[in-house]
Amino acid sequence: MLSLVATGLSNTDIAEHLFVTPVTVKTHVNRAMAKLGARDRAQLVVIAYETGLIRAGDRQN
C-alpha cells in the first residue's frame, strides 16, 4: 500500500488496485502515517524512497 501511495495514486485509485473501499485505504494510510511518524502523504513518499521500497521511475500499473 505504501508503494501505491508513493507513486502518487489517490485513495480511490489505490482502493481499485486492492479491491477495498477508499475509506479502508484512508484508514490504512492514516495508520501508516501514525506508525511511521509521518505528518502527511508527502512524508510517506519520502520514507518509501529512503527505505528503498520504491525507486525513481517506478510506476504501478
N, C-alpha and C positions, 0 to 999 in steps of 0.2 A: 504494500500500500504506500509506503513512504517513497518508493521509486516512482510510483504514479504521480504522487504529489510533486515530486522533484522535477518531473518532466513537464509540469505546467498544466496538467489536466484539472478540470473543475470537479467538484464533488459529484455532479451529475454524470460526467464522463467516467469517473472512477467507479461509480455505482454500476454503470453499464458493463464495465470490464469485469467487475467482481460479482455481478448478479445479486446485488443488495440494494437497499434504498439509499438515496442521498443523505437521509438523516443518520443512517448507520455509518456512512463514510464520515460525516461531520463528527460523530461521536468518537470514532477511531482516530481521526486527525487531532481532535482536542486532547484525547488521552495520550497520544504520541507526543504532542507538544508539552504536556504536563510532565511526562516521564523523562523527556529529553531536556527539559528546561528551556524550551523554545517559546518565545513570546508571540510568534506569528509564523505563517506558512513559509515566508522567506527564510527564516532561520532553519526550518526543516530542510529546505533545499540546500542550504549551506552544510548542514550536518550530513546529508546524503552524499554530497561531493567530498567532504573531508574524510568520511569513513570509507570511501571507495565504493559505496553502494551503486552509484552511477558515475559515468564519466562524460565529459563534454561530447556532445553529438549523439548520445544515447537517446533513443526515441521508443515510445511504447506504441505498438500498433493495435 
